[in-house]
C-alpha cells in the first residue's frame, strides 16, 4: 500500500514544500527557454540563462523563506560548481573524452562554455538537499545508499538527454547512446563524496568550504582518470 499519510506529512514540511515549488517553477522556465526560439540566443546562451535563473531562485528562496540550511547547501554547491570547470577542461583537453560545441558566447580556455561554471550547482543542491532530508528521517547507511543512487540517476540522465540540445557529447569508445561507461562510477563517487564533504564543512568557515570543494574536485579528476584508463585503455 502506498504510504499516502507519510507523503502528506512530508509535504507539510515548509522546506520540502518550497523546494518542490521552486523546482516546478524552474522546470516550467527551463521548458520555455529551451523549447522556444529566441533571436540571437544559442544553446549556450539559453543554458547560461537557466543556470542564473536556478541560482537566483534558490537565493530568493532562502532569503525570503528563511531556510538557513538552503543557504549553506547552495554556497557549498556553487563553490564546488566553479571548481568543476577543471575536470571538464581536463576531460576535454587532456583526455579528449568530451567535446562542447562552440556557441555564441566566449568559452573558458577555449573549450568550456561559461554555463558549466554554474551548471553543476543544480545537481549538487538537489543531491545535498534530498540527502539531508533523508538523513533526518532514516539511518546514515540508507542516506549514503540513496545519495549514491540519486547521483547516478541525475548525472546519467544528464549525459543521455543534454546531447539532444546539443550541450556536450562524449568522444570515447565505450558508450551506450551518449553515455560513456567510464564516467558512471566516478559520478556515483562524486555524489557520495559531495555529501560526505558537505557534512564535514557545513558548519565551518568559508575557507574550509573552499578547501573541501577543491578536494572533491581533485578526487573526481582522479576517479575519472582511473576509470577512463581502466575501461578505455585496458578493457576496450
Backbone as a chain_set.jsonl record, in Angstrom:
{"seq": "XXXXXXXXXXXXXXXXXXXXXXXXXXXXXXXXXXXXXXXXXXXXXXXXXXXXXXXXXXXXXXXXXXXXXXXXXXXXXXXXXXXXXXXXXXXXXXXXXXXXXXXXXXXXXXXXXXXXXXXXXXXXXXXXXXXXXXXXXXXXXXXXXXXXXXXXXXXXXXXXXXXXXXXXXXXXXXXXXXXXXXXXXXXXXXXXXXXXXXXXXXXXXXXXXXXXXXXXXXXXXXXXXXXXXXXXXXXX", "coords": {"N": [[0.846, -1.198, 0.0], [0.589, 2.19, -0.866], [2.32, 4.7, 0.931], [0.494, 7.074, 1.675], [-0.219, 8.754, 3.937], [2.328, 9.342, 5.065], [3.514, 10.657, 2.932], [1.892, 12.923, 2.71], [2.444, 14.073, 5.169], [5.145, 14.707, 4.808], [4.921, 16.669, 2.818], [3.892, 18.7, 4.275], [5.986, 19.808, 5.498], [7.681, 22.796, 5.509], [10.113, 23.461, 4.241], [10.498, 21.352, 2.403], [8.185, 21.63, 0.871], [8.592, 24.194, -0.252], [10.929, 23.669, -1.653], [10.019, 21.849, -3.62], [8.181, 23.514, -4.95], [9.848, 25.58, -5.998], [11.388, 24.08, -7.772], [9.473, 23.171, -9.539], [8.68, 25.596, -10.674], [11.133, 26.273, -11.845], [11.394, 24.169, -13.688], [9.321, 24.732, -15.473], [10.178, 27.245, -16.461], [12.563, 26.39, -17.626], [11.634, 24.686, -19.652], [10.262, 26.523, -21.281], [12.377, 28.22, -22.011], [14.147, 26.488, -23.369], [12.622, 25.245, -25.356], [11.454, 27.173, -26.961], [12.32, 29.387, -29.615], [14.723, 32.021, -29.363], [15.624, 35.03, -30.716], [18.937, 35.299, -31.827], [19.983, 33.98, -29.619], [21.802, 31.269, -28.71], [22.233, 27.739, -27.838], [24.143, 27.637, -25.748], [23.844, 30.15, -24.628], [21.185, 29.996, -23.734], [21.389, 27.984, -21.787], [23.109, 29.233, -19.995], [21.441, 31.288, -19.13], [19.51, 29.739, -17.8], [21.045, 28.597, -15.76], [21.67, 30.882, -14.273], [19.057, 31.663, -13.569], [18.232, 29.455, -11.982], [20.008, 29.508, -9.772], [19.379, 32.033, -8.833], [16.693, 31.664, -8.058], [17.022, 29.871, -5.917], [18.537, 31.444, -4.146], [16.749, 33.605, -3.684], [14.798, 32.067, -2.512], [15.972, 31.131, -0.031], [16.437, 33.553, 1.227], [13.968, 34.848, 1.399], [12.247, 32.971, 2.509], [13.493, 32.089, 4.731], [15.126, 29.816, 4.972], [17.74, 28.635, 6.343], [19.425, 26.423, 6.083], [19.316, 25.908, 3.372], [20.825, 28.012, 2.382], [23.409, 27.362, 3.259], [23.789, 24.896, 1.935], [23.526, 25.708, -0.733], [25.704, 27.52, -1.01], [27.997, 25.887, -0.705], [27.53, 24.145, -2.844], [27.657, 25.887, -5.049], [30.27, 26.923, -4.923], [31.719, 24.544, -5.328], [30.783, 23.927, -7.882], [32.004, 25.914, -9.421], [34.666, 25.078, -9.25], [34.422, 22.718, -10.675], [34.801, 23.226, -13.31], [37.42, 22.626, -13.944], [37.76, 19.688, -13.977], [36.081, 19.187, -16.226], [37.425, 20.605, -18.185], [39.836, 19.219, -18.178], [38.96, 16.658, -19.01], [38.101, 17.304, -21.556], [40.295, 18.594, -22.878], [42.749, 17.245, -22.207], [42.274, 14.4, -21.994], [40.574, 14.148, -24.136], [38.021, 13.184, -24.09], [35.629, 14.393, -24.107], [33.5, 16.767, -25.635], [32.552, 20.076, -26.314], [30.221, 21.776, -28.194], [30.873, 24.708, -30.153], [29.516, 27.895, -29.23], [27.619, 30.934, -29.061], [28.804, 32.467, -27.122], [31.765, 33.528, -25.284], [34.286, 31.044, -24.476], [35.55, 29.208, -21.711], [38.957, 28.914, -21.475], [38.882, 28.329, -24.11], [37.542, 25.982, -24.52], [35.501, 25.245, -22.717], [32.158, 25.961, -22.084], [30.689, 28.967, -20.687], [28.463, 28.502, -19.021], [28.98, 26.12, -17.735], [30.374, 26.651, -15.441], [28.515, 27.155, -13.496], [26.574, 25.256, -13.77], [26.813, 22.739, -12.512], [25.989, 23.285, -9.951], [23.297, 22.88, -9.771], [22.576, 19.97, -9.821], [24.12, 19.339, -7.538], [22.962, 20.832, -5.444], [20.403, 19.681, -5.351], [20.998, 16.977, -4.729], [22.287, 17.25, -2.223], [20.277, 18.505, -0.687], [18.146, 16.617, -0.722], [19.508, 14.439, 0.35], [20.097, 15.383, 2.966], [17.508, 15.648, 3.983], [16.65, 12.998, 3.972], [18.487, 11.946, 5.77], [17.587, 13.065, 8.149], [15.439, 11.488, 8.719], [15.954, 8.8, 8.297], [18.365, 6.062, 8.538], [21.962, 6.607, 8.591], [23.353, 4.949, 6.889], [21.39, 4.214, 5.002], [20.951, 6.718, 3.941], [23.421, 7.277, 2.648], [23.318, 5.283, 0.688], [21.019, 6.008, -0.827], [21.755, 8.573, -1.673], [23.906, 7.921, -3.338], [22.615, 6.387, -5.358], [20.78, 8.308, -6.301], [22.565, 10.212, -7.291], [23.76, 8.863, -9.48], [21.458, 8.515, -11.063], [20.73, 11.204, -11.649], [23.062, 12.275, -12.903], [23.556, 10.434, -14.986], [21.17, 10.625, -16.464], [21.455, 13.236, -17.309], [23.704, 13.046, -18.974], [22.622, 11.508, -21.009], [20.439, 12.977, -22.008], [21.083, 15.755, -22.434], [22.646, 15.878, -24.675], [20.968, 16.12, -26.777], [20.443, 18.787, -27.117], [22.251, 20.624, -28.779], [24.411, 20.013, -25.952], [26.811, 18.901, -24.745], [29.026, 16.242, -25.755], [30.16, 12.869, -25.529], [33.296, 11.424, -26.525], [34.348, 8.848, -26.69], [35.218, 5.291, -26.791], [33.798, 3.237, -25.394], [30.535, 3.293, -25.069], [27.008, 3.853, -24.51], [24.552, 4.948, -26.377], [24.744, 8.302, -25.728], [26.032, 7.972, -23.395], [28.907, 7.599, -21.657], [30.704, 4.822, -20.572], [32.822, 4.845, -18.747], [32.454, 6.976, -17.024], [30.431, 6.529, -15.23], [30.872, 5.259, -12.636], [32.714, 7.177, -11.451], [30.91, 9.354, -11.231], [29.004, 8.361, -9.492], [30.609, 8.083, -7.192], [31.21, 10.764, -6.956], [28.783, 12.079, -6.188], [28.394, 10.901, -3.655], [30.759, 11.656, -2.368], [30.502, 14.439, -2.399], [28.355, 14.747, -0.621], [29.458, 13.657, 1.773], [31.637, 15.38, 2.176], [30.334, 17.849, 2.437], [28.974, 17.397, 4.834], [31.119, 17.478, 6.563], [32.131, 20.101, 6.332], [30.043, 21.924, 6.606], [29.381, 23.527, 8.84], [31.591, 24.972, 9.157], [34.087, 27.569, 8.536], [34.202, 29.798, 5.644], [36.58, 29.42, 4.189], [37.21, 26.797, 4.701], [35.134, 25.502, 3.443], [35.802, 26.102, 0.822], [38.278, 24.768, 0.592], [37.37, 22.159, 1.016], [35.633, 21.813, -1.201], [37.509, 22.022, -3.243], [39.013, 19.711, -2.73], [37.123, 17.699, -3.274], [36.814, 18.12, -6.028], [39.401, 17.447, -6.971], [39.472, 14.746, -6.245], [37.457, 13.769, -7.913], [38.586, 14.192, -10.457], [40.667, 12.35, -10.227], [39.293, 9.829, -9.948], [37.865, 9.792, -12.357], [39.964, 9.726, -14.193], [41.162, 7.273, -13.529], [39.097, 5.358, -14.08], [38.696, 5.918, -16.753], [41.158, 5.079, -17.828], [41.037, 2.378, -17.044], [38.749, 1.357, -18.412], [38.731, 2.428, -21.065], [41.374, 2.064, -21.957], [42.498, -0.389, -20.933], [40.413, -2.344, -21.075], [39.016, -2.0, -23.483]], "CA": [[0.0, 0.0, 0.0], [1.406, 3.41, -0.953], [2.22, 5.424, 2.209], [-0.025, 8.421, 1.477], [-0.1, 9.612, 5.133], [3.712, 9.803, 5.207], [3.752, 11.629, 1.866], [1.192, 14.151, 3.091], [3.197, 14.658, 6.271], [6.352, 15.298, 4.234], [4.545, 17.867, 2.089], [3.588, 19.748, 5.244], [7.263, 20.417, 5.854], [7.796, 24.022, 4.724], [11.315, 23.414, 3.412], [10.243, 20.427, 1.296], [7.155, 22.247, 0.021], [9.223, 25.277, -1.009], [11.876, 23.019, -2.569], [9.249, 21.333, -4.751], [7.618, 24.664, -5.669], [10.912, 26.24, -6.761], [11.818, 23.228, -8.878], [8.389, 23.19, -10.531], [8.834, 26.876, -11.382], [12.333, 26.187, -12.691], [11.109, 23.245, -14.789], [8.495, 25.479, -16.439], [11.055, 28.226, -17.096], [13.517, 25.656, -18.467], [10.922, 24.23, -20.84], [10.019, 27.701, -22.131], [13.663, 28.712, -22.515], [14.789, 25.551, -24.286], [11.754, 24.822, -26.454], [11.066, 28.283, -27.838], [13.488, 30.119, -30.153], [14.943, 33.419, -29.017], [16.544, 35.562, -31.741], [20.32, 35.577, -31.453], [20.405, 33.238, -28.419], [22.086, 29.864, -28.992], [22.042, 26.828, -26.705], [24.985, 28.002, -24.604], [23.209, 31.318, -24.016], [19.993, 29.536, -23.016], [21.808, 27.264, -20.582], [23.628, 30.225, -19.058], [20.258, 31.937, -18.548], [18.892, 28.8, -16.864], [21.921, 28.488, -14.586], [21.453, 32.107, -13.489], [17.705, 31.595, -13.019], [18.164, 28.452, -10.91], [20.708, 30.007, -8.596], [18.601, 33.171, -8.326], [15.529, 31.118, -7.372], [17.453, 29.321, -4.629], [18.923, 32.57, -3.29], [15.497, 34.258, -3.273], [14.125, 31.125, -1.621], [16.459, 31.105, 1.347], [16.361, 34.876, 1.848], [12.576, 35.233, 1.67], [11.563, 31.927, 3.267], [14.225, 31.837, 5.979], [15.724, 28.472, 5.005], [19.182, 28.813, 6.547], [20.155, 25.259, 5.568], [19.422, 26.103, 1.926], [21.944, 28.929, 2.142], [24.641, 26.596, 3.46], [23.886, 23.91, 0.853], [23.762, 26.406, -2.0], [27.045, 28.099, -1.04], [28.952, 24.815, -0.988], [27.249, 23.648, -4.199], [28.109, 26.853, -6.039], [31.745, 26.93, -4.891], [32.176, 23.316, -5.977], [30.463, 24.03, -9.3], [33.059, 26.721, -10.038], [35.852, 24.223, -9.359], [34.188, 21.603, -11.6], [35.288, 23.6, -14.64], [38.717, 21.995, -14.182], [37.59, 18.335, -14.508], [35.544, 19.239, -17.588], [38.536, 21.081, -19.008], [40.772, 18.092, -18.259], [38.366, 15.605, -19.841], [38.005, 17.78, -22.939], [41.575, 18.97, -23.474], [43.824, 16.272, -21.977], [41.844, 13.053, -22.377], [39.813, 14.179, -25.383], [36.861, 12.321, -23.879], [34.441, 15.231, -24.018], [33.575, 17.912, -26.534], [31.466, 21.039, -26.226], [30.101, 22.5, -29.47], [31.012, 26.161, -29.994], [28.269, 28.651, -29.206], [27.761, 32.354, -29.343], [29.466, 33.136, -26.012], [33.155, 33.121, -25.064], [34.445, 29.778, -23.774], [36.65, 29.178, -20.749], [40.079, 28.181, -22.029], [38.6, 27.96, -25.493], [36.929, 24.651, -24.6], [34.403, 25.015, -21.782], [31.174, 27.056, -22.085], [30.559, 29.702, -19.427], [27.412, 27.97, -18.151], [29.462, 24.979, -16.967], [30.866, 27.114, -14.139], [27.419, 27.152, -12.53], [25.601, 24.187, -14.046], [26.922, 21.657, -11.53], [25.328, 23.662, -8.696], [21.918, 22.364, -9.792], [22.506, 18.621, -9.238], [24.698, 19.298, -6.2], [21.974, 21.322, -4.488], [19.338, 18.676, -5.245], [21.536, 15.804, -4.031], [22.523, 17.576, -0.815], [19.002, 18.761, -0.01], [17.435, 15.346, -0.523], [20.311, 13.641, 1.273], [19.911, 15.875, 4.328], [16.143, 15.334, 4.412], [16.626, 11.56, 4.269], [19.285, 11.739, 6.981], [16.773, 13.44, 9.301], [14.36, 10.534, 8.935], [16.408, 7.424, 8.134], [19.721, 5.797, 9.007], [23.032, 7.18, 7.79], [23.676, 3.986, 5.834], [20.38, 4.368, 3.955], [21.201, 8.025, 3.319], [24.532, 7.115, 1.71], [22.858, 4.472, -0.44], [20.097, 6.784, -1.66], [22.545, 9.638, -2.294], [24.67, 7.31, -4.438], [21.673, 6.048, -6.431], [20.268, 9.563, -6.836], [23.645, 10.83, -8.072], [23.853, 8.168, -10.758], [20.246, 8.817, -11.831], [20.781, 12.584, -12.138], [24.171, 12.503, -13.83], [23.373, 9.602, -16.176], [20.094, 11.21, -17.27], [22.011, 14.44, -17.939], [24.568, 12.618, -20.076], [21.804, 10.953, -22.09], [19.464, 13.914, -22.57], [21.576, 17.072, -22.831], [23.255, 15.809, -26.005], [19.965, 16.468, -27.781], [20.278, 20.244, -27.254], [23.228, 19.802, -28.06], [25.216, 20.694, -24.946], [28.135, 18.286, -24.854], [28.965, 14.848, -26.185], [31.342, 12.064, -25.233], [34.021, 11.012, -27.727], [35.112, 7.667, -26.302], [34.803, 4.039, -27.443], [32.78, 2.545, -24.609], [29.368, 4.155, -24.904], [25.65, 3.439, -24.835], [23.999, 6.245, -26.744], [25.755, 9.318, -25.399], [26.517, 7.689, -22.051], [30.225, 6.964, -21.601], [30.728, 3.87, -19.466], [33.88, 5.119, -17.76], [32.113, 8.083, -16.131], [29.334, 6.153, -14.329], [31.365, 5.1, -11.267], [33.158, 8.464, -10.899], [29.787, 10.215, -10.878], [28.445, 7.794, -8.257], [31.505, 8.504, -6.113], [31.122, 12.218, -6.839], [27.626, 12.425, -5.369], [28.635, 10.473, -2.274], [31.832, 12.488, -1.83], [29.927, 15.769, -2.168], [27.565, 14.679, 0.61], [30.365, 13.453, 2.902], [32.423, 16.602, 2.367], [29.442, 18.882, 2.965], [28.75, 17.077, 6.234], [32.312, 17.86, 7.32], [32.449, 21.539, 6.279], [28.843, 22.765, 6.583], [29.355, 24.491, 9.937], [32.913, 25.579, 9.245], [34.24, 28.852, 7.864], [34.154, 29.763, 4.191], [37.813, 28.9, 3.596], [37.135, 25.339, 4.792], [34.234, 25.072, 2.373], [36.577, 26.187, -0.423], [39.241, 23.654, 0.613], [36.606, 20.923, 0.842], [35.187, 21.743, -2.596], [38.701, 21.751, -4.044], [39.363, 18.307, -2.524], [36.146, 16.9, -4.027], [37.158, 18.269, -7.438], [40.613, 16.652, -7.221], [39.076, 13.333, -6.155], [36.696, 13.441, -9.124], [39.558, 14.064, -11.554], [41.382, 11.089, -10.023], [38.448, 8.672, -10.264], [37.57, 9.824, -13.79], [41.184, 9.287, -14.886], [41.354, 5.844, -13.299], [38.109, 4.552, -14.807], [38.974, 6.101, -18.18], [42.274, 4.182, -18.131], [40.581, 1.002, -16.873], [37.777, 0.931, -19.424], [39.1, 2.818, -22.442], [42.711, 1.59, -22.315], [42.742, -1.807, -20.594], [39.331, -3.268, -21.41], [38.484, -1.817, -24.838]], "C": [[0.882, 1.25, 0.0], [1.209, 4.251, 0.309], [1.766, 6.87, 2.043], [0.077, 9.289, 2.729], [1.315, 10.168, 5.312], [4.033, 10.861, 4.155], [3.111, 12.974, 2.211], [1.946, 14.865, 4.214], [4.466, 15.336, 5.776], [6.04, 16.631, 3.551], [4.136, 19.014, 3.014], [4.858, 20.453, 5.714], [7.511, 21.61, 4.939], [8.997, 23.982, 3.781], [11.106, 22.52, 2.197], [9.23, 21.018, 0.329], [7.754, 23.36, -0.841], [10.232, 24.732, -2.026], [11.148, 22.524, -3.819], [8.713, 22.484, -5.597], [8.672, 25.333, -6.546], [11.338, 25.39, -7.949], [10.734, 23.061, -9.941], [8.472, 24.475, -11.356], [10.018, 26.821, -12.336], [12.092, 25.273, -13.892], [10.291, 23.931, -15.882], [9.347, 26.499, -17.198], [12.055, 27.557, -18.032], [12.861, 25.194, -19.757], [10.681, 25.385, -21.813], [11.314, 28.161, -22.794], [14.247, 27.794, -23.582], [13.942, 25.234, -25.518], [11.42, 25.941, -27.435], [12.303, 29.032, -28.328], [13.519, 31.569, -29.679], [15.971, 33.972, -29.991], [17.928, 35.87, -31.183], [20.827, 34.829, -30.231], [20.568, 31.759, -28.777], [21.952, 29.037, -27.719], [22.879, 27.232, -25.506], [24.422, 29.232, -23.887], [21.985, 30.928, -23.212], [20.361, 28.825, -21.713], [22.404, 28.207, -19.544], [22.477, 30.956, -18.371], [19.622, 31.027, -17.497], [19.728, 28.622, -15.605], [21.726, 29.7, -13.674], [20.077, 32.08, -12.824], [17.62, 30.632, -11.839], [18.801, 28.988, -9.635], [19.974, 31.202, -7.979], [17.377, 32.687, -7.55], [15.9, 30.571, -5.99], [17.81, 30.447, -3.659], [17.686, 33.313, -2.781], [14.757, 33.376, -2.272], [14.649, 31.18, -0.203], [16.442, 32.482, 2.01], [14.928, 35.258, 2.22], [11.846, 34.228, 2.554], [12.278, 31.574, 4.565], [14.828, 30.455, 6.095], [17.243, 28.593, 5.114], [19.979, 27.634, 6.002], [20.304, 25.343, 4.05], [20.637, 26.957, 1.606], [23.265, 28.194, 2.243], [24.858, 25.6, 2.325], [24.221, 24.597, -0.465], [25.191, 26.934, -2.088], [28.086, 27.034, -1.369], [28.782, 24.298, -2.416], [27.809, 24.589, -5.259], [29.637, 26.935, -6.081], [32.289, 25.71, -5.624], [31.918, 23.361, -7.476], [31.512, 24.857, -10.039], [34.323, 25.888, -10.245], [35.681, 23.135, -10.418], [34.494, 21.963, -13.054], [36.576, 22.848, -14.961], [38.618, 20.532, -14.622], [37.044, 18.313, -15.937], [36.632, 19.661, -18.577], [39.54, 19.955, -19.239], [40.24, 16.995, -19.173], [38.33, 16.012, -21.313], [39.373, 17.957, -23.585], [42.64, 17.877, -23.369], [43.44, 14.878, -22.44], [41.125, 13.03, -23.721], [38.56, 13.337, -25.312], [35.546, 13.073, -23.967], [34.598, 16.39, -24.985], [32.326, 18.777, -26.357], [31.387, 21.781, -27.558], [30.245, 24.009, -29.245], [29.656, 26.855, -30.046], [28.525, 30.114, -29.497], [28.496, 33.119, -28.263], [30.925, 32.706, -25.914], [33.224, 31.83, -24.256], [35.665, 29.836, -22.864], [37.781, 28.319, -21.324], [39.881, 27.755, -23.462], [37.861, 26.655, -25.646], [35.641, 24.493, -23.812], [33.433, 26.198, -21.801], [31.042, 27.693, -20.709], [29.546, 29.064, -18.477], [27.888, 26.802, -17.297], [29.975, 25.386, -15.595], [29.767, 27.101, -13.075], [26.459, 25.996, -12.674], [25.623, 23.085, -12.997], [26.208, 22.002, -10.215], [23.914, 23.102, -8.624], [21.85, 20.94, -9.24], [23.075, 18.555, -7.826], [23.689, 19.762, -5.152], [20.879, 20.278, -4.269], [19.803, 17.471, -4.433], [21.709, 16.093, -2.546], [21.223, 17.817, -0.06], [18.274, 17.455, 0.292], [18.184, 14.461, 0.465], [20.116, 14.073, 2.719], [18.512, 15.567, 4.856], [16.005, 13.847, 4.747], [17.358, 11.275, 5.576], [18.486, 12.067, 8.239], [15.785, 12.348, 9.683], [14.814, 9.072, 8.918], [17.832, 7.274, 8.663], [20.744, 6.428, 8.077], [23.398, 6.256, 6.635], [22.691, 4.094, 4.678], [20.577, 5.694, 3.211], [22.31, 7.914, 2.289], [24.1, 6.332, 0.469], [21.967, 5.257, -1.386], [20.823, 7.923, -2.36], [23.326, 9.096, -3.486], [23.774, 7.003, -5.629], [21.145, 7.312, -7.105], [21.313, 10.25, -7.712], [23.756, 10.19, -9.443], [22.649, 8.502, -11.635], [20.317, 10.212, -12.45], [21.855, 12.752, -13.197], [24.025, 11.68, -15.109], [22.278, 10.177, -17.065], [20.569, 12.477, -17.967], [22.871, 14.07, -19.14], [23.732, 12.182, -21.288], [20.962, 12.024, -22.783], [20.058, 15.212, -23.102], [22.272, 17.067, -24.184], [22.264, 16.24, -27.077], [19.844, 17.978, -27.992], [20.986, 20.856, -28.463], [24.002, 20.65, -27.049], [26.645, 20.179, -24.977], [27.957, 16.863, -25.347], [30.272, 14.152, -25.847], [31.975, 11.599, -26.537], [34.904, 9.81, -27.433], [34.547, 6.433, -26.986], [33.653, 3.371, -26.71], [31.592, 3.441, -24.301], [28.076, 3.395, -25.165], [24.879, 4.712, -25.108], [25.058, 7.298, -26.553], [26.33, 9.108, -24.0], [27.844, 6.945, -22.12], [30.294, 6.068, -20.372], [31.703, 4.287, -18.368], [33.445, 6.146, -16.712], [31.05, 7.708, -15.107], [29.812, 6.04, -12.876], [31.925, 6.397, -10.686], [32.012, 9.373, -10.489], [29.031, 9.689, -9.659], [29.28, 8.245, -7.067], [31.428, 10.013, -5.885], [29.967, 12.621, -5.931], [27.837, 12.082, -3.905], [29.703, 11.338, -1.619], [31.342, 13.903, -1.524], [29.156, 15.785, -0.845], [28.468, 14.555, 1.836], [31.157, 14.725, 3.21], [31.556, 17.716, 2.949], [29.17, 18.65, 4.45], [29.909, 17.568, 7.096], [32.484, 19.38, 7.409], [31.25, 22.455, 6.495], [28.802, 23.798, 7.694], [30.699, 25.197, 10.11], [32.979, 26.864, 8.419], [34.355, 28.671, 6.357], [35.414, 29.168, 3.589], [37.852, 27.376, 3.667], [36.195, 24.777, 3.738], [34.965, 25.088, 1.03], [37.577, 25.038, -0.513], [38.522, 22.329, 0.375], [36.139, 20.734, -0.593], [36.358, 21.422, -3.516], [39.094, 20.273, -3.938], [38.415, 17.381, -3.288], [36.469, 16.932, -5.519], [38.376, 17.414, -7.804], [40.289, 15.158, -7.205], [38.322, 12.902, -7.418], [37.619, 13.297, -10.33], [40.293, 12.731, -11.45], [40.555, 9.873, -10.395], [38.105, 8.618, -11.748], [38.768, 9.329, -14.593], [41.365, 7.787, -14.749], [40.384, 5.006, -14.127], [38.229, 4.747, -16.324], [40.087, 5.155, -18.604], [41.814, 2.732, -18.081], [39.716, 0.548, -18.04], [38.26, 1.213, -20.842], [40.452, 2.248, -22.888], [42.886, 0.095, -22.094], [41.67, -2.749, -21.132], [38.839, -3.148, -22.863], [39.61, -1.663, -25.855]], "O": [[1.822, 1.345, 0.789], [0.075, 4.496, 0.72], [2.554, 7.794, 2.245], [0.428, 10.464, 2.615], [1.482, 11.333, 5.671], [4.729, 11.837, 4.436], [3.718, 14.028, 2.024], [2.073, 16.089, 4.215], [4.83, 16.409, 6.256], [6.792, 17.597, 3.682], [4.045, 20.163, 2.582], [4.805, 21.556, 6.259], [7.549, 21.452, 3.719], [8.898, 24.428, 2.637], [11.492, 22.882, 1.085], [9.392, 20.92, -0.887], [7.452, 23.452, -2.031], [10.368, 25.271, -3.124], [11.603, 22.752, -4.94], [8.783, 22.436, -6.825], [8.413, 25.621, -7.715], [11.621, 25.925, -9.022], [11.041, 22.834, -11.112], [8.35, 24.447, -12.581], [9.929, 27.26, -13.482], [12.54, 25.577, -14.997], [10.54, 23.732, -17.071], [9.254, 26.609, -18.42], [12.361, 28.085, -19.101], [13.453, 25.295, -20.832], [10.873, 25.24, -23.02], [11.341, 28.454, -23.989], [14.782, 28.266, -24.585], [14.479, 24.984, -26.597], [11.137, 25.682, -28.605], [13.226, 29.285, -27.554], [12.492, 32.245, -29.606], [17.078, 33.441, -30.086], [18.074, 36.601, -30.204], [21.977, 35.012, -29.834], [19.594, 31.082, -29.105], [21.603, 29.558, -26.66], [22.403, 27.183, -24.372], [24.519, 29.333, -22.664], [21.759, 31.463, -22.127], [19.733, 29.035, -20.675], [22.223, 28.003, -18.344], [22.531, 31.213, -17.168], [19.239, 31.493, -16.423], [19.185, 28.508, -14.506], [21.63, 29.56, -12.455], [19.945, 32.432, -11.652], [17.012, 30.948, -10.816], [18.209, 28.928, -8.558], [19.949, 31.363, -6.759], [17.057, 33.238, -6.497], [15.178, 30.785, -5.015], [17.43, 30.407, -2.489], [17.584, 33.615, -1.592], [14.166, 33.867, -1.311], [13.863, 31.265, 0.741], [16.433, 32.568, 3.238], [14.702, 35.915, 3.236], [10.92, 34.599, 3.276], [11.738, 30.849, 5.401], [15.025, 29.961, 7.205], [17.944, 28.646, 4.103], [21.091, 27.818, 5.509], [21.311, 24.896, 3.502], [21.387, 26.665, 0.674], [24.147, 28.382, 1.405], [25.968, 25.47, 1.81], [25.08, 24.139, -1.218], [25.828, 26.81, -3.134], [28.956, 27.251, -2.212], [29.764, 24.045, -3.113], [28.372, 24.138, -6.256], [30.226, 27.007, -7.16], [33.205, 25.822, -6.439], [32.74, 22.886, -8.26], [31.87, 24.528, -11.169], [34.971, 25.98, -11.287], [36.664, 22.674, -10.998], [34.451, 21.099, -13.93], [36.806, 22.472, -16.11], [39.319, 20.142, -15.556], [37.491, 17.517, -16.762], [36.726, 19.117, -19.677], [40.03, 19.762, -20.351], [40.972, 16.463, -20.008], [38.505, 15.179, -22.202], [39.588, 17.519, -24.716], [43.354, 17.614, -24.337], [44.182, 14.24, -23.188], [41.076, 11.989, -24.375], [38.08, 12.831, -26.327], [34.474, 12.471, -23.91], [35.691, 16.934, -25.142], [31.206, 18.275, -26.263], [32.38, 22.354, -28.005], [29.774, 24.524, -28.231], [28.768, 26.46, -30.801], [29.531, 30.475, -30.107], [28.793, 34.299, -28.445], [31.288, 31.637, -26.405], [32.337, 31.547, -23.451], [36.682, 30.439, -23.206], [37.584, 27.141, -21.623], [40.621, 26.917, -23.977], [37.571, 26.24, -26.768], [34.778, 23.698, -24.186], [33.849, 27.331, -21.556], [31.257, 27.038, -19.689], [29.743, 29.081, -17.262], [27.294, 26.508, -16.26], [30.01, 24.565, -14.679], [30.062, 27.041, -11.881], [25.619, 25.771, -11.802], [24.575, 22.554, -12.63], [25.861, 21.103, -9.449], [23.39, 22.874, -7.533], [21.127, 20.709, -8.271], [22.572, 17.797, -6.997], [23.575, 19.151, -4.089], [20.477, 20.024, -3.133], [19.086, 16.998, -3.551], [21.327, 15.281, -1.703], [21.081, 17.382, 1.083], [17.841, 17.219, 1.42], [17.573, 13.812, 1.314], [19.984, 13.229, 3.605], [18.346, 15.26, 6.036], [15.317, 13.486, 5.702], [16.907, 10.467, 6.387], [18.673, 11.433, 9.278], [15.341, 12.281, 10.829], [14.133, 8.204, 9.464], [18.427, 8.227, 9.166], [20.443, 6.744, 6.926], [23.715, 6.716, 5.538], [23.089, 4.071, 3.513], [20.389, 5.768, 1.997], [22.162, 8.403, 1.169], [24.47, 6.674, -0.654], [22.132, 5.185, -2.604], [20.538, 8.212, -3.523], [23.396, 9.745, -4.53], [24.117, 7.314, -6.77], [21.07, 7.381, -8.331], [20.98, 10.806, -8.758], [23.837, 10.886, -10.455], [22.808, 8.746, -12.831], [20.006, 10.39, -13.628], [21.597, 13.306, -14.265], [24.334, 12.167, -16.197], [22.431, 10.217, -18.285], [20.144, 12.768, -19.085], [22.782, 14.698, -20.195], [24.09, 12.451, -22.435], [20.79, 11.988, -24.002], [19.592, 15.726, -24.119], [22.472, 18.124, -24.782], [22.662, 16.673, -28.158], [19.205, 18.409, -28.952], [20.316, 21.608, -29.171], [24.221, 21.843, -27.259], [27.581, 20.943, -25.21], [26.842, 16.342, -25.352], [31.344, 14.757, -25.873], [31.283, 11.401, -27.535], [36.056, 9.75, -27.864], [33.529, 6.506, -27.675], [32.657, 2.984, -27.32], [31.642, 4.254, -23.377], [28.044, 2.431, -25.93], [24.583, 5.474, -24.188], [26.141, 7.218, -27.134], [27.036, 9.973, -23.481], [27.905, 5.806, -22.582], [29.98, 6.5, -19.263], [31.423, 4.096, -17.184], [34.013, 6.183, -15.62], [30.785, 8.491, -14.194], [29.227, 6.654, -11.984], [31.644, 6.704, -9.527], [32.125, 10.093, -9.497], [28.482, 10.471, -8.882], [28.75, 8.725, -6.065], [31.564, 10.482, -4.755], [30.149, 13.415, -5.008], [27.504, 12.87, -3.019], [29.575, 11.712, -0.453], [31.722, 14.493, -0.513], [29.287, 16.717, -0.051], [28.272, 15.261, 2.825], [31.323, 15.095, 4.372], [31.987, 18.441, 3.845], [29.138, 19.599, 5.234], [29.705, 18.02, 8.223], [32.928, 19.895, 8.435], [31.429, 23.671, 6.562], [28.227, 24.869, 7.499], [30.915, 25.922, 11.081], [32.041, 27.198, 7.695], [34.573, 27.568, 5.855], [35.336, 28.475, 2.574], [38.449, 26.728, 2.808], [36.434, 23.696, 3.2], [34.773, 24.198, 0.202], [37.712, 24.407, -1.562], [39.004, 21.479, -0.374], [36.232, 19.637, -1.144], [36.218, 20.643, -4.459], [39.465, 19.654, -4.936], [38.852, 16.394, -3.879], [36.408, 15.906, -6.196], [38.374, 16.736, -8.831], [40.772, 14.4, -8.046], [38.53, 11.8, -7.925], [37.452, 12.38, -11.134], [40.517, 12.06, -12.457], [41.047, 8.976, -11.081], [38.057, 7.538, -12.338], [38.603, 8.594, -15.566], [41.682, 7.101, -15.721], [40.793, 4.057, -14.798], [37.901, 3.842, -17.092], [39.972, 4.494, -19.635], [42.151, 1.941, -18.961], [39.931, -0.531, -18.592], [38.204, 0.344, -21.711], [40.648, 1.981, -24.073], [43.372, -0.611, -22.978], [41.99, -3.843, -21.597], [38.299, -4.11, -23.407], [39.347, -1.5, -27.047]]}, "num_chains": 1, "name": "protein.A"}
